[in-house]
Structures are given as C-alpha cells and as structure tokens.
Amino acid sequence: MEMHLAKHNFFVDNRFTIADIALYGFAHVAHQCDFDLGRYPAVRDWLTGSRQSPAMYRWIGSANRWKRRSKSRRRSALTFP
C-alpha cells in the first residue's frame, strides 16, 4: 500500500473507488491490532484524504441507511401476528 500510495492518490483509476473503500475498512482500524502506521506516511495521508472525501461520506451514508433498513426487516421478520 505504501509503495503504491507514494506514487498515486488512490488505488484504482486515480479516483476514489470501491477498492479504496475496501482497503480503508481495514487500514483505519490498524491501531486496534497494534499495527503502527507511523512508518507509512503515504497510507496515513491517504486515510486522512479518504475520511474527508465526499465519496466516503456518500458511502457511509448509504451504508448507514442499509443498516437501518436491515434492522427493521429483522425485527419485522421476528414479529408474530
């Protein structure tokens, strides 16, 4: 990741894509696994840029809407007449 991001702003097609979303999902919690990103400045910069990306906000918003719908569907599936 570090080598690629040292030369590119994103992982695919020089724009924010599903590849960035997928890798962000793991990279932003690396500290929880005691993995220090301090040695990876390009990855840290990419994480910061991803957090501020309008595309990330849209993706998070759609994921939250999906979660809410899924919860209501699970509740209704468990409700007996």
N, C-alpha and C positions, 0 to 999 in steps of 0.2 A: 504494500500500500504506500509506504513512504517513498519508494523509488518512483512509482507511477505519479503520485501526487506532487512530487518535486518538479515534475515537468508538465502536469495537466491540472486543471481546476476541478475536473470531475472524472468519473471512471469511464464513461462511455459518451462518445459523440460531443464532447466539450459542452455538455449541458447536464442539468440535474435530471437523472432518470431513476428507474426502479433499482438499478444497480447501486446507486448512492443511498437510496432508502434502505436497501437490504444490508449494506455494509455499515451504515450509520447505526442500525439496530444493535449491532454487536459492539462497535467501536465506542459508542457513547457510554457504555457501562463497563469498559475495560478496567476501570479503577476498582470496581466491585470484586474483581478477580485478582486483585493485587498486581495488575499489569500497568506499569507506569508508562504513560505516553510522553513523558518528558524528553525522551531521546528521539522523538518523532515529530519535529516541528511542522512538517507538511500535513501530517494527519491531524494535529491539533488545529491548524489553520482551517483545514477542510471541515472539521467538526464545527468550528465556530461559524464558518460560512454557511454550512448546512442548516444550523439552527436558525439563522437569520433569513434563509431562503423563503420567498413566497411559496415556492412549490412545496417545501416542507410543511408550511402552515396549512396549505390545502390538503396535503396528505394526512396530517394529524387530524384535521377537522373531519375528513371523510372517515378515518379510522374510528374516531370517537362516535360519529353518527352510526356506524355499523355496529359498534359495541352496544350502544343504547338499544338499537333495534333487536339485536340478538338476545339481550337480556329480557326484553319484553316478550319476545317469542318463546323463550324458555319458560318464563313464568306462565304464559297462557297455555303452553303445552302441558304443564303440570297441574293446571286448574281443572277440577272435575265439575261437571254441571250440577 
